[in-house]
Amino acid sequence: MKYFTKALFLSLIALFFLIKCSENSNPNIDDRLVAEYLFDGDASDNSGNNYDGTLLGGATANGFLQINDNNSDRLSLPYKVMDSLRDFSFSAWLKVDVIHTTPIHPAQTWISGARVGEDNAILIMYRDFQSWDKIWWEIKLNETTYDLAIDSTLHDMEWHYVVVLREGEIARLYIDGEQLGIGISISDALLALSEGGLVIGQEIDLPGENFDPTQSWAGKIDEFRIHNYALEQEEIDSLYSVGHDTL
């Protein structure tokens, strides 16, 4: 019996180390989750990191974040949730209710971050510029503008899963689990934001300024997550599959 017990003990030790090695080589996606907003009645952070948001204007969170077509509805987030990030992934289910096409700089603003003394520390927009006959995704970092991809998917006004990530000097866009293009070269500078300078659903140039209604999101946002690294394709597939089943 003692030999059986010793063998069982050694087997359990081996199993323990096997599990730990597996955990280290395949870290759980939630281990590097900075914030998660499910909008089930409020804008609380479900990650446990206490980056709760504040609904402003007429924005609501009754199962999803509703941003109407105006210059007041928005979600304000603690600036530290994105401040000092280098690699990152921003993901959410997105749906547009109204497409802005005029007058001068129309856009659907998803994420907008600013700091004192500098416009557009980070800005992610979906744009339809009729005078250019162009529909595309745009990202700005530290006032420099980059075109992520030509894409008109959101014009069907249905729900779509969108991921924007940066890994080093490369940024990538994914729609419904599929990467658009091969990625673009982009600055790898740390994100630097100021207090009151992180807004979802409106375009903010400087903290405390007014907003342009033709650049509001004017639609719905759900399951918004912020990770402090670039998600792998299989992780994006997993998040897309789980979210898609619940909508």
N, C-alpha and C positions, 0 to 999 in steps of 0.2 A: 504493500500500500504506500509505503514512504517513497518508493521509487516513482510510483504513479503521481503522487502529490508533487514531488520535485519536478517531474516532467510537465505537469500542468502549470506549475508556477513559472517555469522557464518559458512555456508557450505564451502565458499571459504577458510576461515581460516583453517578449518579442513582438506580440501583437500591439502592445502599448507604443513601442518605439516605431513600429510600422505606421501606426495612425498619426503619430506626431510628425514623422517625416513627410507623410502625405499632406498634412495640414500646412507645413512650411513650404512645400513646393507648389501647393495650390491654395493660396490664401482666399478665404471667403470674401466675396465681393463686398459684403457689408463691413469688413474690417477697415476699409478705407473710404467709407461713406461719410462725407462731411455733413450733409443735411438731406432730409427727405420730407417732402410736403405732399400729403395725400388729399388735403382740402376736404376732409370729412367733417364739415361744420365750422372749421376755423383754419388758421394758417400756422398751426403749431408744427414744430420740427419733430418728426417721428424717429430720428436717428438716435436720440438720447443725448445729443450734443447741445441742446437748448438754444438753437438758433431760430427761435420762434419769429415768424413774420407778423406784420401789421397790415390789415386790410384798410385801405384808404379810399376816399371818394365813395362810389357806389359799388365797389368790388365785393363780390360774395364768394363763399366757399362752401357751397351745398353739394358736395360730391365732386366738384371741380372748381377751379378758379375762373370766375366770370369777369372779364374785362370788357366793358361796353365801349361803343364808339364815341369817346369823348376825351377830354384832357384832364380828367380827375381820377378815374378808376385806376387803381394800381395796388401792387403788393410791395411794401417796403421791407427789405431784409437787413439784418445786421451786417455791416460792411465786412466784418471779420470772417464771414462765411466764405468769402472769395479772396480776401486780401492776402497777399504773399503767395498765392498759388503759382506754380510754374506749369507743371503738367496738370491737366484737368479734364473732366468729362462732365458736360451738362446734358441732361436727358429729360424728356417729358413727352407726354401725349399732347398734341397741339391740334386745335381746330379753329379755323378762321370763320367769322360770321359776316364780316364786311371787308372787301378788298379795297385798300386805298390806292388809287392810281393817279391822283392829282392833288394839289396843284404843282408845287415846286420840288419838294423832296418827300414824296409819299413813301410810307413803309409800314410794316407790321413789326413793332418792336417787341421782342421776346425778353431779352436781358439787356440792361443798361447800367453801367457803373461809371462813376466819376470821382475825381478827387479835386480838392481845392487847387486852383491854378492851372488845371488841365482838363479839357473836354475829353469825353469818350475814352476813359481808361480801358473800358471794354464795352462793346456794343455788338449784339447779334440781332440781325433783322432779316425778314423776308420781304422782298421788294418787287413791285410791279411798276416800272417807270415807262408809261405809255409813249412819252416823247422819245425814248431810246429804243422802244420796241424790245424790251428786255425784262425778263422775270428771273430773279436769282436770289441766293442767300449771300449775305454780306456780314463780315466780321471786322470790327475795328479794335485795334489795340494801341493805346497811347497815341491816339489821333491819326494813326496810319490805317488806311482802309484796304481790305483784302476781299476779293470776290471768292467765296467758297465754292460755289457751283451754280451753273445755270439749271433752274428747276422750277416747275410750275405745279408740283404735286398738290400743294395746299389749296389751289384754286377750285378743287372739287368740293371744298367746304365740308370734308369729312375728317374724322379723327386720323391722325398719323403719328407714328412714334419717331421722334427726331433726337439725334445725338450729335452734339458738336464737341470735339475733343482736340486737345493739343498735347503732343508728345515731342518734347524738345523744340525743334524749329519746323515741325510739320503739324498742320491742322487738317482734320478730316470731318466730313459730314456724312451721316447715315440717315436714311429715311426708311422706316419700316424694315429695319435690319439690313438693308443693302447700302454699301458705300457708294457715294456718288463721286465719280472721278478717282484720281489716285492721290488726292491730298494736295495741299499747297504749302509753299515755303512761307514762314511767318516768324515774327519776333518771338524769342523765348524769354523775354524779360518778365520778371515777376509782376503779377497783378498788384496794383497799388491803389487802394480806394480810401475815401474819407468818410467820416461819420455822416450818415444821412445820404450817402452817395450810391446806394445799390437799390435799384427799382426793377420790378418785373411788370411788363405791360405798358410802360411809357418810356419815351426817350428822354434821358436826362443828360445835359451837357455838363452842368455844374450843380453841386448840392444846393437845394433850396430854390432852384429856378422853376419857372412855369413850364408847362408841357404843350406840345403841338398835337391837337386831336387827329391830324392826318398821319401821325406816326404812332398812334396807340395800337395795341395788339388787336383790339376789336374782335374778341373771340374767347375761346376757352383753353385752359391749361390744366393738366392733371398729372399726378405722379411725377412731380418735378424733383430730380435728384442731382446732387452735386458730389462728385468723387474727386479725390486729390491725386488722380493718376489717369492715364489713358486706358479706357476699357478695351479689352480684347474682343474680337469678333464673337466668340462663343458667349461672352458675358452679355454683349448687346443682344444676341439672339435669345438668351434666357430672359432678359428683362422684357424684350418685345413680346415673347410668347406668353409670359405670365400676365402682362398688362392687357394684351389683346383678348385674352380669354375672359377678362372681367368687364370689358366695355359692352 
